[in-house]
Amino acid sequence: MAEEQRAGRPLAGFLGELKAASQKLGEVRTQMGRVLVGQRGLVDRLLIGLLADGHLLLEGAPGLAKTTAVKALARTLHARFSRIQFTPDLLPADVIGTQIYNPREGTFTTRQGPIFANILLADEINRAPAKVQSALLEAMQERQVTIADQTLFLPRPFLVLATQNPIEQEGTYPLPEAQMDRFLLKVLVTYPTAAEEREVLERSVLPTVQPDAVLHPEELVAMQELVRAITIKPALANYIVSLVQATRYPAQISPKLGRLVQYGASPRATLALSMAARAAALLDERDFATPDDVKSIALDVLRHRVLLTYEAEADQVSVDDVVREILGTVKTP
């Protein structure tokens, strides 16, 4: 009897690679813990973004270590890292690059922008004007940019980790729905507990430490291929589709929910739920995804893809409230 295969390799070999990947990710967690206090949920979401090859939007009040977390993650990788501090006067060329004319030779040379990196930190992305935000669309979706008549491919892996401040409105440009949909996850960064804040205070007087680089880009690409081989059984696939469909036809769940939702999630949300659930399974060293994996990541996948009505805003109902009701209503396999 032939040995069972997974992703073109014997199952035993696949499970061995899965265990090795989980151990390596544990080292990444350990190194990030040298800089971050608490924030386990944020760290897991960052790792899920890496594994699922998707971009993340981190939203939270100032001072919650969003930028610190991204920089710590980047330092655990033997990879190129760039940071762009978005401002209202930023130009697309400041992000993707431009062509420079050499008058002596009468030729143009291409100067690549900071977007040519493995990890791109887009700090305060909602301060960027529309032209700059749209310049990111091609890069985030197609993993390429166009400068003049040249199409240049971005390195692999390529991950945009963007931050935004939800409480400051002056000088900001809300991200359009088309760009929001490009983010695999929208993660809400919350305040630390009292014990965690006390530890932050104690660490503030200690010598500064930095994470060690423990993961090579080639290893990360191999892990991303492992994620694609994680099993999603037909019943779980149907569950994922049912959740996304429920955001589009909420009246089928309840008339009240139907009045609260204006637009549901796109098919990109279905793909994102599937990939994120697979990545969560790998983090847990499993070769199959479960309904709990889907539920654990559903809020982060759907909260920026569902648009509510004015009635919902008047009733102070959030997208998270709607998604939680959908999760509690759609039958779990």
GIJO-V932920 format. One record per residue. N is the residue number from 1. RES is the residue in one letter. PHI is phi in degrees with one decimal (NA if undefined). OMEGA is omega in whole degrees, 0 to 359 (NA if undefined). BURIAL is + if it has 24 or more other ideal C-beta (glycine too) atoms within 12 Angstrom, else -. Layout:
N;RES;PHI;OMEGA;BURIAL
N;RES;PHI;OMEGA;BURIAL
//
This chain:
1;M;NA;183;-
2;A;-65.6;179;-
3;E;-66.9;181;-
4;E;-61.5;183;-
5;Q;-109.7;173;-
6;R;-145.1;179;-
7;A;57.2;176;-
8;G;77.8;179;-
9;R;-134.3;177;-
10;P;-57.3;184;-
11;L;-59.1;181;-
12;A;-61.0;178;-
13;G;-66.2;178;-
14;F;-62.3;180;+
15;L;-65.5;176;+
16;G;-65.9;177;-
17;E;-64.7;179;+
18;L;-62.9;179;+
19;K;-65.4;179;-
20;A;-63.4;179;-
21;A;-64.7;179;+
22;S;-63.2;178;+
23;Q;-66.2;179;-
24;K;-64.8;178;+
25;L;-66.9;174;+
26;G;-63.1;176;+
27;E;-65.3;178;-
28;V;-61.8;178;+
29;R;-57.8;181;+
30;T;-60.9;181;-
31;Q;-66.3;178;+
32;M;-66.7;178;+
33;G;-66.2;176;+
34;R;-70.3;182;+
35;V;-109.7;184;+
36;L;-93.1;173;+
37;V;-111.6;182;+
38;G;68.1;177;+
39;Q;56.0;180;+
40;R;-61.6;179;-
41;G;-62.1;179;+
42;L;-64.2;180;+
43;V;-61.2;179;+
44;D;-62.2;179;+
45;R;-65.9;177;+
46;L;-62.3;179;+
47;L;-68.2;177;+
48;I;-62.3;176;+
49;G;-60.5;177;+
50;L;-59.7;186;+
51;L;-68.9;182;+
52;A;-85.3;179;+
53;D;58.1;182;+
54;G;-129.2;182;+
55;H;-88.1;183;+
56;L;-123.5;173;+
57;L;-114.9;180;+
58;L;-103.4;181;+
59;E;-121.2;179;+
60;G;-178.0;180;+
61;A;-64.5;179;-
62;P;-60.9;174;-
63;G;85.6;182;-
64;L;-100.8;172;+
65;A;71.9;178;+
66;K;-63.6;180;+
67;T;-64.5;179;+
68;T;-60.2;180;+
69;A;-64.2;181;+
70;V;-65.3;180;+
71;K;-65.0;177;+
72;A;-64.0;178;+
73;L;-61.4;181;+
74;A;-61.4;182;+
75;R;-74.1;176;+
76;T;-80.7;181;+
77;L;-109.6;170;+
78;H;-80.8;188;-
79;A;-145.2;179;+
80;R;-82.7;183;+
81;F;-121.5;175;+
82;S;-130.3;176;+
83;R;-127.8;176;+
84;I;-120.2;175;+
85;Q;-89.1;186;-
86;F;-74.7;179;+
87;T;-138.6;182;-
88;P;-61.8;182;-
89;D;-96.2;180;-
90;L;-69.3;179;+
91;L;-111.8;177;-
92;P;-54.0;180;+
93;A;-63.1;178;-
94;D;-68.4;182;+
95;V;-101.2;187;+
96;I;-95.1;182;+
97;G;111.7;184;+
98;T;-156.4;175;+
99;Q;-103.2;182;-
100;I;-113.3;182;-
101;Y;-86.3;176;-
102;N;-103.6;185;-
103;P;-66.0;182;-
104;R;-69.1;181;-
105;E;-97.0;180;-
106;G;67.3;182;-
107;T;-128.4;176;-
108;F;-109.0;172;-
109;T;-121.2;182;-
110;T;-91.7;174;-
111;R;-105.6;182;-
112;Q;-73.9;179;+
113;G;-87.1;183;+
114;P;-66.3;180;+
115;I;-68.2;179;+
116;F;-81.1;182;+
117;A;-149.3;175;+
118;N;-79.4;178;+
119;I;-122.0;179;+
120;L;-114.2;174;+
121;L;-91.9;177;+
122;A;-98.7;187;+
123;D;-79.8;181;+
124;E;53.7;186;+
125;I;-61.9;181;+
126;N;-76.6;171;+
127;R;-90.1;182;+
128;A;-81.8;176;+
129;P;-70.4;187;+
130;A;-58.9;182;-
131;K;-63.0;180;-
132;V;-72.2;178;+
133;Q;-61.0;180;+
134;S;-68.4;178;-
135;A;-64.1;178;+
136;L;-77.5;187;+
137;L;-58.6;182;+
138;E;-62.5;182;+
139;A;-64.4;184;+
140;M;-70.0;184;+
141;Q;-89.9;187;-
142;E;-96.8;182;-
143;R;58.2;177;+
144;Q;-154.1;176;-
145;V;-133.1;178;+
146;T;-117.5;177;-
147;I;-119.7;187;+
148;A;57.6;181;-
149;D;-104.3;181;-
150;Q;-104.0;172;-
151;T;-106.6;184;-
152;L;-116.1;180;+
153;F;-86.7;180;-
154;L;-83.8;182;+
155;P;-67.3;177;+
156;R;-116.6;0;-
157;P;-75.5;176;+
158;F;-134.7;185;+
159;L;-136.6;175;+
160;V;-97.4;175;+
161;L;-114.8;185;+
162;A;-106.5;176;+
163;T;-120.1;173;+
164;Q;-150.7;181;+
165;N;-100.9;186;+
166;P;-80.9;188;+
167;I;-103.4;182;-
168;E;-105.8;185;-
169;Q;-106.4;184;-
170;E;-67.7;179;-
171;G;75.7;179;-
172;T;-116.7;180;-
173;Y;-128.4;182;+
174;P;-54.2;181;-
175;L;-66.7;177;+
176;P;-69.2;183;-
177;E;-58.6;181;-
178;A;-60.8;179;-
179;Q;-80.5;177;+
180;M;-57.1;183;+
181;D;-67.5;179;+
182;R;-75.1;180;+
183;F;-83.5;177;+
184;L;-60.3;183;+
185;L;-133.0;166;+
186;K;-116.1;187;+
187;V;-105.6;176;+
188;L;-90.3;181;+
189;V;-92.5;187;+
190;T;-103.8;179;-
191;Y;-68.9;177;-
192;P;-74.0;174;+
193;T;-72.3;179;-
194;A;-61.2;180;-
195;A;-65.6;179;-
196;E;-66.5;180;-
197;E;-67.1;176;-
198;R;-64.6;178;-
199;E;-66.3;176;-
200;V;-58.4;180;+
201;L;-62.8;181;-
202;E;-68.9;180;-
203;R;-72.5;186;-
204;S;-64.5;181;-
205;V;-99.6;180;-
206;L;-89.3;177;-
207;P;-57.9;181;-
208;T;-68.1;177;-
209;V;-117.4;179;-
210;Q;-127.6;178;-
211;P;-67.2;173;+
212;D;-88.6;176;-
213;A;-76.7;185;+
214;V;-124.9;185;+
215;L;-132.6;178;+
216;H;-91.9;179;-
217;P;-55.0;180;+
218;E;-62.9;178;-
219;E;-66.8;180;+
220;L;-66.4;178;+
221;V;-61.5;178;+
222;A;-63.8;177;+
223;M;-65.3;178;+
224;Q;-62.5;176;+
225;E;-69.3;176;+
226;L;-61.6;181;+
227;V;-58.7;182;+
228;R;-66.7;180;+
229;A;-94.0;176;+
230;I;-64.7;184;+
231;T;-76.4;167;+
232;I;-119.2;183;+
233;K;-71.2;183;-
234;P;-54.1;180;-
235;A;-63.8;179;-
236;L;-72.1;176;+
237;A;-61.2;177;-
238;N;-63.6;179;-
239;Y;-64.7;179;+
240;I;-61.2;179;+
241;V;-62.2;180;+
242;S;-63.4;179;+
243;L;-63.3;181;+
244;V;-68.6;178;+
245;Q;-61.1;181;-
246;A;-64.7;177;+
247;T;-72.8;181;+
248;R;-89.8;181;+
249;Y;-125.5;185;-
250;P;-65.9;180;+
251;A;-63.7;178;-
252;Q;-71.8;176;-
253;I;-87.7;176;+
254;S;-162.1;178;-
255;P;-58.7;180;-
256;K;-62.7;180;-
257;L;-64.2;179;+
258;G;-62.4;179;+
259;R;-79.7;186;-
260;L;-93.8;185;+
261;V;-104.6;178;+
262;Q;-91.3;178;-
263;Y;-134.6;178;+
264;G;-93.7;183;+
265;A;-77.0;181;+
266;S;-84.2;175;+
267;P;-58.3;176;-
268;R;-61.8;177;+
269;A;-67.4;178;+
270;T;-62.1;178;+
271;L;-63.9;180;+
272;A;-65.2;178;+
273;L;-60.8;180;+
274;S;-63.8;182;+
275;M;-67.6;180;+
276;A;-66.3;177;+
277;A;-65.0;176;+
278;R;-61.5;180;+
279;A;-63.2;178;+
280;A;-62.7;178;+
281;A;-65.1;178;+
282;L;-63.0;177;+
283;L;-58.3;180;+
284;D;-93.5;178;+
285;E;59.5;176;-
286;R;-119.6;179;+
287;D;-97.1;178;+
288;F;-146.6;178;+
289;A;-94.3;182;+
290;T;-125.8;175;+
291;P;-57.7;179;+
292;D;-64.9;176;-
293;D;-62.0;180;+
294;V;-64.2;182;+
295;K;-65.0;183;+
296;S;-66.4;186;+
297;I;-113.5;188;+
298;A;-61.2;181;+
299;L;-60.8;182;+
300;D;-68.5;180;+
301;V;-78.9;191;+
302;L;-101.5;189;+
303;R;-63.5;180;+
304;H;-101.1;182;+
305;R;-114.3;180;+
306;V;-112.5;181;+
307;L;-106.4;183;+
308;L;-92.3;179;+
309;T;-86.3;175;-
310;Y;-64.9;178;-
311;E;-62.7;178;-
312;A;-64.2;178;+
313;E;-62.6;179;-
314;A;-65.4;179;-
315;D;-85.4;180;-
316;Q;57.9;175;-
317;V;-97.4;181;+
318;S;-95.7;175;-
319;V;-61.5;179;+
320;D;-60.5;178;-
321;D;-61.4;181;+
322;V;-65.4;181;+
323;V;-64.5;178;+
324;R;-62.6;179;-
325;E;-66.2;178;+
326;I;-64.1;178;+
327;L;-61.9;180;+
328;G;-79.6;184;-
329;T;-103.5;181;-
330;V;-65.7;185;+
331;K;-65.4;179;-
332;T;-84.8;180;-
333;P;-70.0;NA;-
//
